[in-house]
């Protein structure tokens, strides 16, 4: 990414015509000022910073906010054909990345896949999902050309790839686009009654699907269970004693987890099958014991020697890799992801356990971040002290999060609020939405869509805190703004 920006700088210098560049820059002065201000606030934030090492590294990462506006917005828009070639090149690049990822998923490479995020070898699966969303926007905008059927096929491919990638953020982005298009259709008086009715039906459908997901994750997942005491066993087939904890509310596939357990037999049988103690940890830091307990429970079995010895080698390997439910072996995709979210929320609700759980950890990150923001809402803690503030807050709260999972907020709005106070949040909102509010028609479909993608991604990620994220935002923001009037 750094090399790519140096190539842009080289092209900018070689093209000369600096007076024309200055004139072009002045015509885009609003956006240039906004992005420069977002960079400048990090400089101002040095005033109340104590960790300058982190602060200067953060400023280095943020340099694209300063460089991209001057390099890209000082250049004239491309000719229509050149712009189309550029956008097609981008789309094909994303397509190749998805094909390679699917090849890895299918086992056509030497890359080991322990988690769905492992199938994205070049960039994080989160960033790849956002790039796929951008490619879908470009394909939709290209519908006016003669490649309509090719575009439809690619749109379908990208959508199913997002399902495979289990990217909830990307799915929410796509659903938001669909919802907005249905609202526009519903209130477009130039459309026929039938077409407007379809728009209304689409809105209702999205609301119903969203309601079902909400009910599944936040309502059905926390229904209490009553253990049938007739199913509690005293002795194993080998004469050892079972124990049960009927007060625990953990379930797998509807089966209680903490009943009919014999630790002694589990460890002995696991050693026979794997040569390892069941109390050892896998490479991801998860203890085999808890994974095995959950996995065996998902099959409805008692947790004893016979259960471990009855597992297939494929199931043993799955447990070693962190698979905690038998359905995860034979089912994948978004359906399994939703079930995992429901399980995570149940653990959070009943056990206050969030360590290592991507969804419920974010709830903790957000609540912790908001506490810090409330304490420093006026000036923030400074450019370099966000990490320090989080460490202090976790300690103050006596957080149950394991130390290795005590991370930052995973929400760009809260992160800027912590660093710079309310002015940081307001500035980000202005950068995102002022160009749209000032003149939506001039902003164009592609730029407006990109802003929507970026804005939603910032709800669950610190999009601007990594080189990949800041480059994604600064480069495409400037490029799509510059090309907004072409076509």
N, C-alpha and C positions, 0 to 999 in steps of 0.2 A: 504493500500500500504506500509506503514512503517512497519507493522507487517510482511508482506511478505518478505521484505528485511532483517528483523531480522532472519527469518527462513533460508534464503539463507546464512546469516552469520553463523548461528548455524551449518548448514550442512557443510559449508566450514571448520569450526574449528574442528568438529567431525571427518571429513575425514582425518585430519592430513596430512601426506606425504608432508610436506612443501617444501622439496627440489624439489620434482617433480613439485610442484606448481610454484616454482620459474623458473624452466626450461620452463614450459608451458607458463608462463608469458613472458619470453624473446622471445619465438617464436611468440608472438603476440604484440611485443613491439611497433610497429608502431601505431596501433590502441590505445593501452594504453596511449602512449605519446600524441596522438591527443586529446583524451577525457580529459586527465589530464590537458592539456594546456587550453582547453575550460573552465575547472573549475578554473584553476590558474589565468586566465585573470580577473576573478571576484575579486580575492584577490588583484591583482595589481591595479584594479580599485578603491580600497579604498584610494589610494593616493590623488585623487582630488575629494573625496566624502565629502559632508557636512551632509547628512542624514544617519548616521550610523545605526540607528534603522532599516530603510528599507534595507540598504545594508546587514546587518548581517542576516536578515530574508531571503533575496534573496540568500545569500550564503548557508543558511541552506537548502533551496529548491533545490539548485543545487548539493547537496551532492551525489546524485546517479551518477553524472558524474565522481566523484572520486571513489566511492565505487564499482559500477557495473563492471568496467574493471578489478579491482583487484580480485573481488570475482568470476566472471564468466570466464574471460579469463585466469585465472590461473588453471582452471579445464580442464581436457582433454575432447575432444568431446565425446558425447554419442554414444553408440552402435546404429546401424541403427534402430533396433526394439525399443529401448528406445526413440530415437529421434522421431520416428513416433508416439509412444504413447503420447509423450509430445505435439507434434503439433496437434494430433487429439483431445487431451484434450482441447487445446486452441480453436480449431475450434468449438467443441461442446459447450464450455462455451459461445462463441460469439453467437452461434445458440440459446442457451437458453435465452440469453439476448434479442435477436431479437423477440423470441416468446413471452416473457413477455411484451415487448414493444408493440407488436401488440395486445396482450390481453388488455393492458391499453387503446390503441387506440380504440378498439371495445367496451370499456365500461365494461369490465369484472372485474374491480377492483374499489376500492373506490377513486382512484386517479383522481382528476379533471384535465381535459385537456383543457387548455385555448389556448395553442399553441403547435405545433407539437413537440417542444423540450421537452414538459412535459412528453412524452411517454417513455423517457429514465430515469428510476428511480435511477440507480446506478452510473452513470457517465454522463458527459455532452454529448449531442447528437452529438457534433462535434467529441469528442474522440471515441464515439461508432462507428461513421461512419468510422473513420480511422482503428479501430480494425476489422470492417467488411471487409475493403479493404485488410488488412493483411491476414484475414482468407481466402479470395478469392485467394490470391497468394498461400497460402499453399495448397488449394484444387487443383489449377491448377498444381502445382508441383507434386501432388500426382496422377496425371492422369496415370502414368505408372503402377500403381497398379490395382488390380482386381475390385476396387470399382468405376470404371469409371462412371457408371450411377448414383450412389449415389452422386458422386462429381458434376455431371452436374446438378442434381436436386437442390443441395445446392447452387451452383453458381447462378442458376436462382432465387432461393429464396432470396439470399443476394442482388442480383441486384435490385429486385423489392422492397426489404426493403429500400434500399438507395433512391429509387424513392419516397416511402412513407415518408421517413424521410426528403425529400426535401433538401438533402445535396449536394449543388452545388460543393463543394470542392471534395467530393467523386466521383461525376459523372465526373468531370474534370480528376480526377486520372484514372478512368476506361477508359475514352476516350483516355487519353494519352497512356495507356498500349495498347489499341487496335490500335492506330495510329502507335506506334513503331513496333508492331508485323506485321502490314501491310507493313511498310517500309522494314522490314527485309525480309518478304516474296517476295516483289517485286524485291529485288536485290539479292535474293538467286538463283544463276544460277543452283543449283542442282534440283530446283523445275521445274515442267512442265510449259509450256507457259500458260496453263489454270489456274493453281494455282497462278502464278505470276500476271495474269490478274485480278484475284479476289483481290489480294493485292492492285493493282492499283485502282480498283473500290472502295475498302474500304477507301483508302486515299481520293479519290474524295468525297465519301459520307460524311466522317467526316468534310471535308472542307466546303461542302455545308450546312450541318446541323449547323456547327459553324457560317457560314455566315448568315444563317437565324436567329439564335439567336441574333447575333450582330445587324442585321437590326431591329429586333423586339424591342430590348431593347434600342438601342442607336440612331436609325434613326426614325422608325415609331412612337415611343413613344413621340417624341417632335414635331410632326407635329402640326402647329397652327390650332385652330378652329375659325370659324366665327359664332357667335350666330345668329340664325334666329330671328330677332326682332319680327316677327309675333307670336312667341311662348312666348313672354314676356307678363305676365298678370299683371293687376293693382290691382284687388281686389280678395280676397279669397272668396269661396262660403259662408263664414260666415260674409262677409262685411268688413274684415280687409284688410290692405294694404300690398301688396307684395313689396319687394325690390329686385333688381338684380345688379350684378356687372359683366357686360359683358366683362370687360377687363381681368378678371381672366381666366386662361387657364386650370383650374382643370377640369378633366372629370372622369366619372365612367361609364364603359361599353358604351362609346361613348356619354354619356349625360353630358351636362354642369352642374357643381355642384352649382355655385353661381348665379342661376337665380330662380325667383319665390319663395322667402323665406319670411316667416312670423315668426319671432322669438317668438312673443307673443303667438301665437297659438301652436308652437312647445313645448314651456316650459309648457304651461297649459295642453296639451294633454299628454306629457311625465309624468307629475306629476300624472295624472289620471291613467296611465297605470302602473307606477312603484313606485309611492310614493316618487320619487326623483326629484330634479331639473335637468333639462337638462344641466345645467352649472356645475354640480358636476362632480367628477372624479371617474373612476373605480379603482380597486385595482392595475392596471398596470400603473396608472398615466395619463390615457388619458381621456379627457373631453368627456362626452356623446354627447355634442352638435355637435362637428365636426364629430364624428363617425356616428351619426344619419343623419346628412346632407349628408354625402357621401353615406350612405346605401340607403337612400330614393332616392337620385339622380341615383343610380345604377339601380333602378327600373323604371326610367324615369318619376317619379312623381314630382309634386310641393311639396315644403316643408311647409306643413300647418297642421292643426288639422286633417283633413280628412286622410292625409297620415299616421300619427302616429296611428290613431284609426284603420286604415285598416291593419296595420302590425299584423301578427300572433304572438302568444306568443313565438313561437320558434324564430322568427325574433327579437322580443324584447330582449329575453335572449341573442341572438347572439350579438346584438349591445352593450348590457351591458358588454359583455365579450371582446369587442374591435373589433368585426367583422364589417368591413366598406363597404362590397360589398356583395350583395345577392348571387353572385356566390360562395363565400367562404363557404356558408352553404352546398351547393349541389355539389360542386366540390372541390377537393383537389389534393394533389400530385404535381408533378413537373410542370405541365401546369399552375396551379394557382400560383406557385412560380415564374415562368417566368413573368406572368402578373404583379405580385406584384413588381418585379424588374423594369419592364417598368414604372410602376406608380411611384416608388421611383425616378427614373431618371428624369421623367417629372417634379416632384416636385422640384428636385434639379436644373434642367435647368431653369425653369420659376420663381420659388419662392425662390431659394437658401435655401430651407428647408430640413434639414437632421436629426433633432433630433428624435431619436427613430427608425430610418430606418437603418437596419443592413448593407445594401449594400452601400448606399450613405454616411453613417457615415464613412465607411472605407475609402472612397475617401478623406474625410476631415482629418481623422487620418493620412493617408499616406502623404498628402500634408503638414500637420503640422509637422509630424516626419521628413520629408525631409528638411524642413526649419531649424529645430534644428540641424540635421546632417550637413547641409551646414555650419552652424555657428561653429560647433565643430568637424569638419571632421578629425582632426589630433589626438586629445587625447580623445575626447568624454567628457561627463559630469561626468563620474564616475559611479560606481556600484549602488550607492543609490540615485542618483539625477535625474533619468529619469522622475519620476512623477513630481518633481519640475520643470524640464525643460518644460514639457508639460503644466503645469499650467501657467507658465510665458509666453509661446508662445501663448496660447489661449487668455490670457489677452492682449498681445501685438497686436494680430490680431483682437481684439474685436470680437471674434468668435460668430456667431449666434447660435452655439450649446448650448442647455440648459446645465447648470452646471453639472447636474447628468449624462449627456451623454459625458462630456469632458474626454474621456478615453485615454489610450495609443494607440500605432500605429497599433496594430493587424497585424504586419508583423515582423517576427523574425529577418530578415536581417536588417531592418531599426532600430529595437530596439537595437541590438548589435552595430550597427553603432553609434547610439546616445550615448550609454554607454561608448564605448571604441574606437570610431573613426573608421577609415577605417581598422585598424588592426583587429577589432572585426568581421567585415564582411568577411574579407579574411580568418580569422581563421575558421569561420563557414563553408565557402565554401570548405576549405581544409579538414575539418572533414567529410563533406558529400561526397566529390567526389574524394579525393586523393586515397582511397583504390580501387575505381573503375578504375581510370585512370592508376594507377600503374600496375594493373593486373586484367583486367575485368573477364577473364576466371576463375581465382582463387577465385574471389569474389563470384561467383555463382549467380544463378537466384534469390533465395529468398532474400539474402542480398541486391543485386542490386535493386530488386523491392521495398524492404523496404526503401531504400535510396530515391527512386523516390517518394514514398508516403510521407515520412517525408519532403522532399524538397518542394513539392507542398503545403503541409499543412502550411508550414512556410510563404508562400506568403500572406495568409489571416488570420493567427493566430500567437499569441506569444506562439508558441508551448512549448518553454523551460521555460516559466515564471510561470508555475503552477506545483504543485506536480504531478498531473495526466499526464501532458504533458511531464515533464522531465523524469518521470518513464517510460512512454511509449517509449520514445526515447532511453534512456540510457540502459534499460533492453533488449529491442528487438535488438538494434544495436549490443550489445555485444553477445547476444545469437545467432543471425543469423550469425555473423562473426565467432564465434567459431564453429558452425555447418556447415559452408559453404562447407567443403570438404567431408561431410558424404553423402552417397547415391550412 
